[in-house]
Amino acid sequence: MSLLGHYNYWIVVVLMMVGFYVVIDRGNLLKKLIGLNMFQTAVFLLYISMGKIEGGTAPIIWEGGGPYSNPLPHVLILTAIVVGVATLALGLGLVVRIREAYGTVEEDEIREQDDP
């Protein structure tokens, strides 16, 4: 299969790099949370892509049954999505609290206010 046949992995790589770039480059804490969320979504897509088998069926074993898709990656991703939503909610709560305390969500301005 050609490289273009694995387009889902290319999408994962692009999403990961865009998310990583946003986290590294931006000073806005809200944008950093969005970048982390993009990176996390790319990891979810990677696991789901690896768990799918072409021509695979539901994991029910019977006589003469063919290959089946492993449900474990999908179950793990469901758990990770719940943890990711909770982590994002906590991060947003911290950003709101930082905004109340410092009046800004920009890293540079927060560092300037903290330096004596």
N, C-alpha and C positions, 0 to 999 in steps of 0.2 A: 504494500500500500504506500502511496506517495505521502510526502509531507503534508500536502493540502488535505489529504484524507483524514488527518487528525486535527481538524479545525477546532474542536473543543479544547484541545490542549493549547493551541495558539491563543484562544480567547482567555484561557486561564493565565497564561504568561503575560498577556497585555494587561489584564485586570490587576495582576500582582504588581507589575512594574508601575502602573499608574497610581495605585494605592500607596506603594512604597515611596514614590516620588512626592506625592502630596504630603505624606507624613514628614519626610526629610526637609522639603523645601519651604513649606508654609509655616508661618509663625502664629497663625490664628488657631486657637485651641479647638474651635468648632470644626474647622476644616481638617485638622488632624484626626478628629474622631471619624469624620466622613472617610478619610483615607484609610484608616484602620478597618472600617467597615467594608470598604471595597476589597482590601487585602483578604479579609476574612471570607468574603463571598467567593473570591477566587479559590481559596482552599476548599471550600464546600464543593464547588464545581469540580475541582480536581478529584476529590474522593468519590463523588458520584460518578464521574466519568470512568474511574478505574473499576468501580463495582459493576458496571454494565457489561454484559457479554452479548455479542451479536447472536441472535437466534435463541437466546436464553429464555426460559420460562420461569414461572413462579416456583419457589423451592418446595414443590410437592413431589415426593419420590413415589414412583409407580413402576411397574414392569415396562421395560422398553422406553423409559423416560429419557429424554435428551439432556443436554446441559442446562443448568439453571443459573440464574443470577443470584449472587450472594446478597442477602438482605442486610448483613452486618454493617457495611459502610453507610447504607441509607439510615439505619437506626442510629448509628453514631452521629451522623450529621443532624438528625432531628434533635438530639440532645445538645449538640454544639450550637444549633440555632437558638435554642432556649437560653443557653448560657451567654451567647453573644448578645441577645436582646437585653438580658439583665445587665451585662457589662456596659452596653451602650447607654442604658438608662442611668446607671451609676455615674458614668462619665459625663453625661449631660447634666446631671445634678451637681457634680463637682464644678463644671464650667459655669453654671448659674451662680453657685456660691462664690466662685472666684470673681465673677463679674460684679457681684454685690460688694465684695471686699475691696477690690482694686479699681473698679470702674472700667475695666477693659478686659479683653480676652486675648490680647496680643502678648506673646512671650517677652519680647524686648521691653515693652512698657512695664510689665510686671517685674522683670529683673531690675529695671531702673528704680522702681519704687522700693524694692527690697534691699538694694545696696545702700549701706550707710554713708 
